[in-house]
Amino acid sequence: QTLDGVLLKPVAEIYVGIVPKWGRDRINDALNNLGEPVNFANAMLQWELERAVTSMLRFAFNSTIGLAGFFDVAEGIGLSRKAEDFGQTLGVWGVGDRPYLVLPLLGPSNPRDAVGLAADWIIDPFTRALRSHERYQRFIARGIDQRSLHIEDLETLEETSIDFYAAMRELYRQYRSNEIRNGELPPPFPIRSIT
């Protein structure tokens, strides 16, 4: 939280103040496009073939017609982005998510998702295609972009929660559980009959 207050949040606020929304949307689209190969690989590992094909088509359309991904033309033709990562893949395979961790600069996580983050870095073709300084630039740009998207949400959560840490932990767990289930409702709990 100290790092966020001293570094990430101020940089994100400056970014929002300087770059208009249209420009921020273009940067977000380009960064999302660079993540499509990882989405494709994880969708395949989860045997989500429809999502894998969607990721492949999104990357093809956005990299060409969308001018290197700066425009999300695939969304306009019904190919919505579905983020997949190796942490989700491990969750689909049955790996549990306990205990809760907060990784420096990266935020909420757990051992499964931390391993998933490392695996995604390894399977990402841009890890090898980009030079080292370009990888750092991409990482920093993604961090600023993601933090700028949640400035107001985190401020509201911090102001309204009695225990910010506990609230963040529970929201993160619910969010990741929802991502692993692809937005489907969890199975109902069996309720004993009172008769």
N, C-alpha and C positions, 0 to 999 in steps of 0.2 A: 504493500500500500504506500509505503514511503517512496519507493521508486516510481510508482505510478503518479503520486502527487507531485514529485519533484521533476520528473522527466516525461513520462508518457502522456499524461493528461495535458500539460502545458503545450507540448509539441502538437498534439492532436487538435487542441483549441486554436493554435496558430494556423495549422493546416486548414481547418474549417473557415477561419477568418480570412485567409488569403485566397484559397482556391475556391471558385464558385462551385455550386452543386453539380452543374453539368460536367465540369472537369473532374470532380471527385468520382462521379459515376463512371466516367471513361476509365479512370485509373482502376477502380474496383472491377470493372468488366475485364480489363486486360489481365489483372492479377487472378481473377477467377478463371479466365481462359487458360492461363499457365498451369492451373491446378486440375484441368480436365483429364490429363493422362493418369493422374493418381486416382481420380474418381472412377475412371474406366477400369483400372487394374483392381481396385477394391470391389467394384460392382461384380466383376468377373469372379473374384475370390468368394464373394457371397452368393454366387450363382443367381444374381439379379441381372439376367440377360437383357431385359428391356432397358434397364437403367444404363447398362454398359453400352448398348447401341446408341442411346440418347447422348451419353457423354462423348462417344466417338464422333457422332454427327455434329454435336455442338462445337467440338474442337475444330472440325473441318470447316464448317460454315463461318464460325467467328474468326478463325485464323485467316480466311481468305476474303469473303465478302465483308466481314466485320473489321477489316483492316487491322490485322494482327491482334484481334480480340478487343480493340478499343470500343467496339460497338457490339452489343449482344443481339445480333440479328436472329439467332436461333430461338430466342425467347419469343420473338414476334411470329414465328411460324409454329409455335406450340411445343418447342423443345425446351422445357423448363430445367433449370439447373438443380441437380440433386447431389449435394455434397456427400461424398463417401471418404472415409479414411480407415487406416488399418486398425485403429482403436475400435471403430464400429465393427469391422470384420471380426476381430477377436471376440467382441460381444456377441455377434451372431453365432460364432463357434462355441459359445458357452463360457467364455472366460469372465470371471467376476470383476467388479469395479472397486472393491474395497482395498485399502483405505483411501480416504480423500487426501490429495496433496495440492499444495500451491507451489508451482514452479516459478522461480525468479524470472521476471519479465514475461513469462508465458501465461501465468495465471492459473486458474483452477484446472485440476487434472486428477489422475489416479495412476497407479502403476501400469494398468492395462493401456491407458491412453498415452502415457509417456513412452512406453515401448512402441505403440502405434505411431507416434510422432517420429521416432527414430526410423522405423521401417518405411514410413512414407518418404522420408528424406532419401533413403537408400533407393527406393523403387522409382522415384521421380526422375524422368529422363533429363530434366533441366538441371538437376544437380551436377550431372557430368557435362552437359552442353554449355552451361554458363561458366565463365571464368570466376575465380574466387571473389573478386570485388563485386561482380554482378550478382552473385548469390547473396552477398551481404546486403546489397542495395535492394534486392527483391524481398529479403527477410524484413528489413527496416520499413520498406514501403508497405508491406502487408501488415506489420504491427501498427503503424500509424493509421492506415486505412481502417483496420478493425477497431482500434480504439476510438477513432472519430465517429464511427457508426453507433457507439454505445455511450457517449458522453452523458447525455441526459438520463438514460436508463440507469446507469450506475450511480449518478448523483441522487436520483429519486430513491433508489434502493438503499443507499447509505443514510439518507435523511429519514426514511420511513421505517427502517428495520431497527428493532431493539438490539439485535446481535447481527451485525453485518456479515461476519464470518459464517455464522450458521445459516443465514439466509442465502448467501452466495453458494454455500455447499449444497443445500437442498435444491436450489434452482439449477445448479450445474448437473446434479445427479438426475433430476427430472428431464432436463433438456437432452442429456446423452441417452437416457433410456428411451425417450421419444425418437431420437435419431436412429437408434439401433432397430426399433420396431417400424421404422419408416413411416411414422405418424399414425400407425394403427393403434387402436385401444388395447391396453393390456388385457390378458385373459381375466375373466371375472373370478373373484374369490368364492369358493364354495361356502354357502351359508347353511348352517344346520337348521333343520326344521324344529320348531318348538314343540311340535306334536311328537 
